[in-house]
Amino acid sequence: MDDVTFDISNREFKRPPKIFESSIQDVPLDGDVVEDRPITFEEVENVSKRGGKKLSSDGYTYTISKKILDMQ
């Protein structure tokens, strides 16, 4: 009967070459990313689905939590 055991001790393995990525480079940022200025919000009423208030700033709107309104 033939020997069918799994023996790799007499084999030579070539290691693949190490790959060094050179296409991705860190590019320094030009100056400040965010403009340094105060953030202002405007309170807008009756704009939510249920007629509630929202805050608006720089084209974004934010829902005002009922918990915050109850504290006032």
C-alpha positions as a Markdown table, in Angstrom:
| # | Residue | x | y | z |
|---|---|---|---|---|
| 1 | Met | 0.0 | 0.0 | 0.0 |
| 2 | Asp | 1.3 | 3.5 | -0.9 |
| 3 | Asp | 2.0 | 6.1 | 1.8 |
| 4 | Val | -0.8 | 8.6 | 1.6 |
| 5 | Thr | 0.1 | 10.8 | 4.6 |
| 6 | Phe | 0.3 | 14.5 | 4.2 |
| 7 | Asp | 4.0 | 15.4 | 4.5 |
| 8 | Ile | 5.3 | 18.8 | 3.3 |
| 9 | Ser | 8.6 | 18.8 | 5.1 |
| 10 | Asn | 10.7 | 18.1 | 2.0 |
| 11 | Arg | 9.1 | 20.9 | -0.1 |
| 12 | Glu | 10.6 | 24.3 | -0.9 |
| 13 | Phe | 8.3 | 27.3 | -0.7 |
| 14 | Lys | 9.0 | 30.6 | -2.4 |
| 15 | Arg | 7.8 | 33.6 | -0.4 |
| 16 | Pro | 6.0 | 36.2 | -2.5 |
| 17 | Pro | 7.8 | 39.6 | -2.7 |
| 18 | Lys | 6.7 | 42.3 | -0.3 |
| 19 | Ile | 4.4 | 44.9 | -1.9 |
| 20 | Phe | 5.1 | 48.5 | -1.1 |
| 21 | Glu | 2.3 | 50.9 | -2.2 |
| 22 | Ser | 3.7 | 54.1 | -3.6 |
| 23 | Ser | 0.5 | 55.3 | -5.4 |
| 24 | Ile | -1.2 | 56.5 | -2.2 |
| 25 | Gln | 0.7 | 59.5 | -0.7 |
| 26 | Asp | -0.1 | 61.8 | 2.1 |
| 27 | Val | -0.8 | 65.3 | 0.7 |
| 28 | Pro | -0.5 | 68.2 | 3.1 |
| 29 | Leu | -3.7 | 70.2 | 3.5 |
| 30 | Asp | -3.8 | 73.8 | 2.2 |
| 31 | Gly | -4.4 | 76.1 | 5.2 |
| 32 | Asp | -7.4 | 75.7 | 7.5 |
| 33 | Val | -10.1 | 73.2 | 6.5 |
| 34 | Val | -12.9 | 74.9 | 8.4 |
| 35 | Glu | -13.4 | 78.6 | 8.4 |
| 36 | Asp | -13.0 | 80.0 | 11.9 |
| 37 | Arg | -16.2 | 81.9 | 12.5 |
| 38 | Pro | -19.1 | 81.8 | 15.0 |
| 39 | Ile | -21.9 | 79.3 | 14.4 |
| 40 | Thr | -25.3 | 80.8 | 14.3 |
| 41 | Phe | -28.7 | 79.1 | 14.3 |
| 42 | Glu | -32.1 | 80.4 | 13.4 |
| 43 | Glu | -35.2 | 79.0 | 15.1 |
| 44 | Val | -37.9 | 78.2 | 12.5 |
| 45 | Glu | -41.5 | 77.4 | 13.5 |
| 46 | Asn | -44.1 | 75.1 | 12.0 |
| 47 | Val | -41.6 | 73.3 | 9.6 |
| 48 | Ser | -41.6 | 69.8 | 11.1 |
| 49 | Lys | -44.3 | 67.2 | 10.1 |
| 50 | Arg | -46.1 | 67.8 | 13.4 |
| 51 | Gly | -45.8 | 71.6 | 13.3 |
| 52 | Gly | -42.8 | 71.8 | 15.7 |
| 53 | Lys | -39.7 | 74.0 | 15.7 |
| 54 | Lys | -36.4 | 73.3 | 14.1 |
| 55 | Leu | -33.0 | 75.0 | 14.1 |
| 56 | Ser | -31.5 | 76.0 | 10.8 |
| 57 | Ser | -27.8 | 76.8 | 10.1 |
| 58 | Asp | -25.8 | 76.9 | 6.9 |
| 59 | Gly | -28.4 | 74.9 | 4.9 |
| 60 | Tyr | -28.9 | 72.2 | 7.6 |
| 61 | Thr | -31.9 | 71.8 | 9.8 |
| 62 | Tyr | -32.0 | 70.2 | 13.2 |
| 63 | Thr | -35.0 | 69.0 | 15.2 |
| 64 | Ile | -35.4 | 70.6 | 18.7 |
| 65 | Ser | -35.9 | 68.0 | 21.4 |
| 66 | Lys | -39.1 | 68.3 | 23.4 |
| 67 | Lys | -37.0 | 67.9 | 26.6 |
| 68 | Ile | -35.1 | 71.0 | 25.8 |
| 69 | Leu | -38.2 | 73.0 | 25.1 |
| 70 | Asp | -39.7 | 71.8 | 28.4 |
| 71 | Met | -36.7 | 73.1 | 30.3 |
| 72 | Gln | -37.2 | 76.7 | 29.1 |
